[in-house]
Amino acid sequence: MTVVMGIMFLANGRFLIARRPAHKMHGGLWEFPGGKLQDNETAEQALCREFSEELDIQIQIVHALDEYSFEHGGLNIHFLPYTGRLSTPEVRLLEHQQAAFINVAELDQYPFAPPDYEIVHRLKQGLIPLP
């Protein structure tokens, strides 16, 4: 399965994370929003669609990051992460339980879904360029 994910920043350098729905795998844990890549769409189109469908927000994609894979218990996901910008902090929770705008120093305060820890690590190591 191929999944797109976005680390979307506000002008003040804070970025958006969202809490997964309780009924889904890793429910209640935090993630960088995104979703499955559908047939006949580019990764960029998929990411824009997912942010619109799940958070009712428009994004501007800035940079593609190095891809990575996550495997655990028969689950194999290939991630296509991107950075980008949000023009507003106004989100509407259509899928997630909560949303928060945080900075790198606050990452340890949030329990993330296991597949997202690769991006958490990259942010803490300064490996993700700010848009």
N, C-alpha and C positions, 0 to 999 in steps of 0.2 A: 504494500500500500504506500502511495506517495502522498505526503502531507505538506502543505505550505504553512509557514508560521511567520508572524511579523512582530518585530520589536519596534513599536511605533512611538515616536518621541513628540513631546510638546516643545515649544520654543524654549522653555525653561530647563530642558534637559531631562525632565522626568519622563518615564515611559509607562505604557499601559500593560497591566496584567489583569487577568480575569480568573474568577473562581469557577471551576467546572461544576456542572449540574450534579446533584447528589446521585441521580439514577444512572449516570454514565461511568465507564471505567475511570478509575482515579477520581471519583466524585468527591467534591469538597476540597480538592487540592487546587493550587494555583497554576496557571499556564500563561504562555504567550499566545494570544489568540491566533486562530487559523483554522484550517480544515482540509478535507480531502480534495485532491485535484480530480476534477471530473473530465470525462472524455471531451475532446475538442475545445479545451481551453488552455491557455498558457498559465504558468505558475502565477504570473502577475495578475491575470484576470481572476484566477481562483482566489487569490488573497484579497483583492478588492471586493469580490462577491461575498466572501466569508465575513469580512468586517461589516459589510452592509447588512447581511442577513442576521448576524448574531448580535451586533452592537449598534446598528442603525447609524453608522458613521462612515465618512469618506476618508480615504487615506491617500497619501502620495508616497509611492515607493521610491526609495533613493538608491539602495545598494543591495545587491545579492551577496549573501555570505556563503562561506564554505558549507557544502551539504554534509549531512551525517546520517548514520543509520542507528536505530535503536532496536535491540532484540531482547525479548524476555518472555519466557513461558509460551513459546510458539507465536508470539506477536513480533512481527518484523515490519518496522516503519522506516521509510526513507524520508528525511526531512529536508525541505528546501526553505531555509530561513532568509528573511529580508529585513532590512531596516527601512524606516520611513518616517513620515511626519503626519501628525494630526493637526488640523487647523483649530480644533476646539476640544476642551475636555468633556464636552457634553456627550455622554453615551446613553443609550437606552438598552437595558438588559433584556434581550429577547431570548437568550439561551443560557447565559451564565447566572450564577447566584449573586455575584458581586463583581465590581471592577475597582481598581485602585491605580493611582498614578504614583510611582515610587522612583527613587534613585538607587544607584548601585549599592550605597551604604545600607539600604533597607532590605536588600534581598534575603538576608538570613532570617528576617522576621516572618517570612511566608513559606509554608511547606508547599513545594512544587510537585507536580506530577513527575514521575521518574524520567520520562522522555525529555523533559524540559531542562533537566540539570546540566546538560551540555551547554546550553545558552547561558544559564546562570553562571557556570564556570567561565565561559568566555567573557561575559560582562565583568566579572570580578577581576579577571586577569587583564582587563583593558584591551582585549582582542577584538572588540566590536567598535568600529568607528561611529562616532556620533554624527548624525546627518546635519 
